């Protein structure tokens, strides 16, 4: 009888321990599920915040581009046309014709900047080449491109890289006092590398330079999650190196 009671006691002890283990597992599972729900809510909130940030970034970029184009129209093209009008009695017809051609070239460049390119019909290398053909040829431009076909290149990456090239060329022509520009575009299966270098005056890269053009470039770089490096020094020119994935990355 004593042995029987001892066995029953051990059975009850075993059942109690099993019950406690089961209870602990249930509590851990419930706690884990609650953590999953909390993390899920955090992720959803992060996604919403990121989407809001992307929209604000896009609106900021569009507004800055509008301001830049309005400034270009007012300060450059309208000023040129006004000077032509005022000097019609002084300049020869040949000089007036030359001034008009320069103004028309600037208008074509602005129109090219405003018109969204047909990204499905033309490759990035050709898109950049076509734009460079319209740039004022008072400066030497050496353009090299090589690599794979662009079937793996997303429209988002293609458009933003093209706009970055436009912005860089505009900045160089307006501020760098350069005599030559070197552009390299390399496309591999996974990555795209863009290098734009000039031999102009450069500027101090200690963080004090915050022009709208640079801000626009940095905004577009963030949109395609690219990495970049800016090499510049006064009187030593500027070199921009950009590397990004060929495919657009999912925004979190």
Backbone torsions as a table, in degrees:
resi	resn	phi	psi	omega
1	UNK	NA	-40.6	-179.8
2	UNK	-63.1	-40.4	177.5
3	UNK	-64.4	-38.8	180.0
4	UNK	-64.1	-42.3	178.5
5	UNK	-65.0	-37.6	179.0
6	UNK	-64.3	-41.9	178.5
7	UNK	-63.3	-43.2	179.6
8	UNK	-62.3	-39.4	178.3
9	UNK	-63.3	-42.1	177.5
10	UNK	-64.7	-37.2	178.7
11	UNK	-63.4	-45.4	179.7
12	UNK	-64.7	-38.6	177.9
13	UNK	-63.0	-42.9	178.5
14	UNK	-62.7	-41.9	179.1
15	UNK	-65.1	-37.5	179.3
16	UNK	-64.7	-44.2	178.8
17	UNK	-63.5	-42.8	178.0
18	UNK	-60.9	-40.4	178.9
19	UNK	-62.8	-44.6	-179.7
20	UNK	-64.1	-41.4	178.4
21	UNK	-62.8	-44.1	178.7
22	UNK	-61.4	-42.9	179.2
23	UNK	-62.7	-41.6	178.1
24	UNK	-63.3	-41.6	179.0
25	UNK	-62.9	-42.3	179.7
26	UNK	-62.2	-43.3	179.8
27	UNK	-63.6	-42.4	178.6
28	UNK	-63.4	-41.2	179.2
29	UNK	-63.3	-44.7	179.4
30	UNK	-62.4	-43.2	179.3
31	UNK	-63.5	-40.5	179.0
32	UNK	-64.6	-41.8	178.9
33	UNK	-64.1	-38.8	177.7
34	UNK	-64.5	-40.0	177.3
35	UNK	-63.9	-39.2	177.7
36	UNK	-61.3	-43.7	179.5
37	UNK	-63.3	-43.0	179.5
38	UNK	-63.1	-44.4	179.3
39	UNK	-64.5	-36.8	178.4
40	UNK	-63.4	-42.8	178.2
41	UNK	-64.3	-39.2	178.3
42	UNK	-63.4	-42.6	179.9
43	UNK	-64.0	-42.9	179.0
44	UNK	-60.7	-41.9	179.4
45	UNK	-65.8	-39.8	177.5
46	UNK	-63.3	-40.9	178.7
47	UNK	-62.5	-44.4	179.5
48	UNK	-63.4	-42.9	179.0
49	UNK	-63.4	-40.3	179.8
50	UNK	-66.0	-40.8	178.5
51	UNK	-63.3	-42.3	177.3
52	UNK	-62.4	-42.5	178.8
53	UNK	-62.7	-39.7	179.1
54	UNK	-64.7	-41.1	178.8
55	UNK	-64.5	-43.9	178.7
56	UNK	-62.9	-39.1	178.5
57	UNK	-63.3	-42.7	-179.7
58	UNK	-65.2	-43.1	178.6
59	UNK	-63.6	-41.1	178.4
60	UNK	-60.8	-44.5	-178.3
61	UNK	-63.9	-43.9	179.4
62	UNK	-62.9	-41.9	-178.6
63	UNK	-65.8	-41.3	179.0
64	UNK	-65.8	-36.7	178.3
65	UNK	-67.3	-38.9	176.7
66	UNK	-62.3	-43.4	179.0
67	UNK	-62.1	-42.0	-178.5
68	UNK	-65.6	-43.1	-179.6
69	UNK	-67.5	-38.9	177.1
70	UNK	-63.3	-40.8	177.3
71	UNK	-64.4	-40.6	179.4
72	UNK	-64.4	-41.3	178.8
73	UNK	-63.9	-44.9	-174.8
74	UNK	-74.8	-48.8	-171.2
75	UNK	-83.8	-24.4	-174.9
76	UNK	-106.7	-65.0	-172.8
77	UNK	-69.1	-48.6	-179.1
78	UNK	-63.7	-37.2	177.1
79	UNK	-63.3	-42.9	178.0
80	UNK	-61.2	-47.2	-179.2
81	UNK	-64.3	-36.8	178.4
82	UNK	-65.7	-39.7	177.3
83	UNK	-64.9	-38.9	177.7
84	UNK	-61.3	-44.0	-179.6
85	UNK	-63.0	-41.9	-178.1
86	UNK	-70.7	-26.1	-174.8
87	UNK	-104.0	14.6	-178.7
88	UNK	-62.6	-28.9	-179.3
89	UNK	-87.5	-11.8	-175.7
90	UNK	-102.5	-46.1	-175.8
91	UNK	-82.9	157.0	176.8
92	UNK	-77.3	165.8	-179.8
93	UNK	-63.1	-33.6	178.7
94	UNK	-65.1	-43.8	179.4
95	UNK	-65.1	-42.1	178.3
96	UNK	-63.5	-41.9	178.7
97	UNK	-62.0	-40.2	177.8
98	UNK	-63.8	-43.9	178.6
99	UNK	-62.8	-39.6	179.2
100	UNK	-65.9	-38.4	178.5
101	UNK	-63.5	-40.7	178.0
102	UNK	-63.3	-41.2	178.7
103	UNK	-65.4	-41.1	177.6
104	UNK	-63.1	-36.5	177.9
105	UNK	-64.1	-42.5	177.8
106	UNK	-63.8	-39.2	178.7
107	UNK	-65.2	-40.5	177.8
108	UNK	-61.9	-40.5	179.4
109	UNK	-64.3	-42.3	177.8
110	UNK	-64.1	-41.6	178.4
111	UNK	-61.6	-39.7	178.7
112	UNK	-64.1	-37.3	178.8
113	UNK	-68.2	-34.5	-177.2
114	UNK	-80.0	-29.7	-175.0
115	UNK	-81.9	120.9	177.5
116	UNK	-65.7	128.6	-179.7
117	UNK	-70.9	152.7	176.5
118	UNK	-80.0	92.6	-171.4
119	UNK	-69.2	-21.0	-178.5
120	UNK	-83.2	-21.2	-172.9
121	UNK	-101.0	-15.7	-175.2
122	UNK	-136.4	142.5	-180.0
123	UNK	-82.1	158.0	-177.7
124	UNK	-58.9	-42.4	-179.3
125	UNK	-59.5	-42.2	179.0
126	UNK	-72.3	-35.1	179.3
127	UNK	-61.9	-46.3	178.2
128	UNK	-65.9	-42.4	179.4
129	UNK	-60.8	-42.4	178.9
130	UNK	-63.4	-40.2	178.6
131	UNK	-65.1	-43.4	-177.9
132	UNK	-64.2	-28.8	177.4
133	UNK	-65.1	-24.6	-177.8
134	UNK	-93.1	-7.7	179.7
135	UNK	-73.6	146.5	178.7
136	UNK	-54.0	120.9	-174.4
137	UNK	-85.5	24.7	173.1
138	UNK	-75.9	-6.4	178.8
139	UNK	-123.6	142.7	-179.3
140	UNK	-78.7	130.4	179.3
141	UNK	-124.5	121.8	176.4
142	UNK	-109.4	117.5	-174.6
143	UNK	-120.7	119.6	178.1
144	UNK	-122.0	138.2	176.1
145	UNK	-145.8	139.9	178.7
146	UNK	-158.1	168.0	-179.1
147	UNK	127.9	-159.5	-176.2
148	UNK	-79.5	168.1	171.8
149	UNK	-64.1	157.1	-170.3
150	UNK	-94.9	23.3	179.7
151	UNK	-64.1	-23.9	-179.7
152	UNK	-92.4	3.0	-175.7
153	UNK	-92.3	122.9	-177.9
154	UNK	-73.6	154.7	179.7
155	UNK	-63.4	-35.6	-179.9
156	UNK	-62.9	-46.9	179.1
157	UNK	-64.9	-43.3	-178.0
158	UNK	-60.7	-48.2	-177.1
159	UNK	-65.8	-45.2	-176.9
160	UNK	-67.8	-38.3	176.6
161	UNK	-65.3	-38.9	177.9
162	UNK	-63.6	-44.4	179.0
163	UNK	-65.3	-34.9	177.1
164	UNK	-63.5	-42.4	177.3
165	UNK	-60.4	-44.9	179.0
166	UNK	-58.4	-45.6	-178.1
167	UNK	-65.0	-42.5	-180.0
168	UNK	-64.1	-44.2	179.5
169	UNK	-63.0	-42.3	178.1
170	UNK	-59.9	-45.6	179.4
171	UNK	-62.2	-41.6	-179.5
172	UNK	-63.8	-46.1	-177.8
173	UNK	-65.2	-33.1	-175.7
174	UNK	-86.4	-34.2	-167.9
175	UNK	-122.5	-22.2	-166.9
176	UNK	-84.1	-21.9	-173.1
177	UNK	54.4	39.1	-177.6
178	UNK	-88.1	157.4	175.3
179	UNK	-108.8	-12.3	178.8
180	UNK	-151.0	151.2	177.7
181	UNK	-132.0	132.7	174.9
182	UNK	-112.4	128.0	-179.5
183	UNK	-125.3	129.5	178.6
184	UNK	-125.9	128.6	175.9
185	UNK	-124.0	121.1	179.5
186	UNK	-124.9	126.5	-178.3
187	UNK	-120.3	120.5	176.2
188	UNK	-110.8	-173.8	-178.0
189	UNK	-63.8	-34.2	-175.3
190	UNK	-114.0	-25.8	-170.5
191	UNK	-129.1	158.2	173.5
192	UNK	-126.0	130.7	178.3
193	UNK	-119.9	128.5	178.5
194	UNK	-123.2	128.0	177.7
195	UNK	-126.7	125.4	176.5
196	UNK	-125.7	121.5	-174.9
197	UNK	-133.2	138.8	175.9
198	UNK	-129.3	165.4	-179.6
199	UNK	-107.5	30.9	-174.9
200	UNK	-83.0	-157.5	-172.5
201	UNK	-76.9	-18.5	-179.2
202	UNK	65.7	-172.7	176.6
203	UNK	-160.9	169.4	180.0
204	UNK	-74.2	128.0	-177.7
205	UNK	-99.3	27.8	-177.9
206	UNK	-83.2	8.7	177.0
207	UNK	101.4	-4.3	-178.3
208	UNK	-82.1	-16.3	-178.5
209	UNK	-88.3	117.4	-176.3
210	UNK	-138.1	52.3	178.8
211	UNK	-69.1	157.8	-179.6
212	UNK	-61.1	-37.8	179.9
213	UNK	-59.9	-45.4	178.7
214	UNK	-64.0	-39.4	177.9
215	UNK	-62.1	-42.4	178.3
216	UNK	-62.4	-42.3	179.0
217	UNK	-62.4	-45.6	179.7
218	UNK	-63.9	-35.5	177.3
219	UNK	-64.4	-42.4	179.2
220	UNK	-69.5	-35.3	176.8
221	UNK	-61.7	-41.2	178.2
222	UNK	-66.0	-35.3	-178.8
223	UNK	-61.8	-35.8	-179.0
224	UNK	-102.2	12.9	177.3
225	UNK	52.8	44.0	-179.4
226	UNK	-89.0	163.2	169.6
227	UNK	-110.9	147.5	-177.2
228	UNK	-147.1	161.4	175.9
229	UNK	-140.5	131.5	178.6
230	UNK	-109.8	120.3	177.1
231	UNK	-113.0	117.6	-179.8
232	UNK	-158.0	149.0	174.6
233	UNK	-150.9	148.0	178.1
234	UNK	-53.9	132.8	178.1
235	UNK	69.4	10.1	-179.4
236	UNK	-124.6	14.0	176.5
237	UNK	78.4	-176.4	-176.6
238	UNK	-136.7	141.5	178.4
239	UNK	-133.7	122.5	178.7
240	UNK	-110.3	124.0	178.4
241	UNK	-118.6	122.9	-177.8
242	UNK	-126.4	132.9	177.7
243	UNK	-131.6	131.5	179.8
244	UNK	-147.5	165.1	176.0
245	UNK	-70.5	145.3	178.9
246	UNK	-65.6	-29.8	177.8
247	UNK	-97.4	143.3	174.8
248	UNK	-67.0	142.0	-177.3
249	UNK	-94.8	148.1	-179.5
250	UNK	-65.5	127.8	178.4
251	UNK	-82.3	132.0	-179.9
252	UNK	-85.5	NA	NA
